[in-house]
Amino acid sequence: MNSKLKAAIIGSGNIGTDLMIKVMRNGKNMEMCAMVGIDPDSDGLARAKRLGVATTAEGIEGLLKMPHFNDIDIVFDATSARAHIANDKRLREAKPDIKVVDLTPAAIGPYCVPVVNLEEHLDANNVNMVTCGGQATIPMVAAVASVAKVHYAEIIASIASKSAGPGTRANIDEFTETTAKGIEVIGGAKKGKAIIILNPAEPPLLMRDTVYVLSDAVDTAKVEAAIDKMVSRVNGYVPGYQLKQRVQFEEFGADKPLNISGVGKMTGLKTSVFLQVEGEAHYLPAYAGNLDIMTSAALATGDKLAERVLAAAAVEAA
């Protein structure tokens, strides 16, 4: 019985290449088997070849034609939302039970933020990593929701313009829609809103995320403790994830209710969380924390899915 699952990555751009390095360095239950791209001159494919990883520049069809495709049990897709829909269809036709970790906003499978809901989806064949903004901010909304009813949550993700490649830029609409949906489905907010800002500053700034949560009135010490605990858990697989400053609170009562579109007038507690994400710079610059948090979350998710598959195989073998 194999001690690790063989993994393939579709997408030889920044995210796919960084993820490849993470799998090779830190994968506990996975090992790199193939890197798939569409540009034969891409740095990602060249780097994969130098590292001894099998490559193809023929996209999904090239992967399916690889002689060792049947040995691959888990695939990471770091392409685009539109491409992922086609890729998943072809993978299912070839190998119905293959595990797919989707790093695009396609959301074919359930949304997944490792520290919040991964345990619920370990048997899913396709899991969606939401977005970089979602991975950074949804845990904070979920932390507040663990101690109080959350009526509304709004996140603002500010990333360095240089860290936003063609895939990110092509998926801006999907980013805001998917992140907002994730805030509701995973974070527990009745209503969610997401905004992304591409910051052209030079030198490039680290990823910053601001989270505003409107909830029922609750002891602020409980909220702060829940947030601190969640930050520590995310930091366990994203070392550069941290609070930029202490959590801030503002009470709004009957004398000054807030009127939120889609929610109406409400009273309670406003919690403001200010985050910073610095990348580990395995392949991407340290300022590209938005990309690093996606690849780190995908690695954590893939390793857990692989652990589940390996455990099931061990039971069957016994």
Helices and strands as residue ranges (DSSP letters): E 5-10, H 14-26, E 30-36, H 43-50, E 54-56, H 59-65, G 69-71, E 72-77, H 81-94, E 99-102, H 114-117, G 118-121, E 126-128, H 132-145, E 150-160, G 161-163, H 166-170, H 172-185, E 191-199, E 207-215, H 220-235, E 241-243, E 248-252, E 258-260, E 264-266, E 268-277, H 289-317
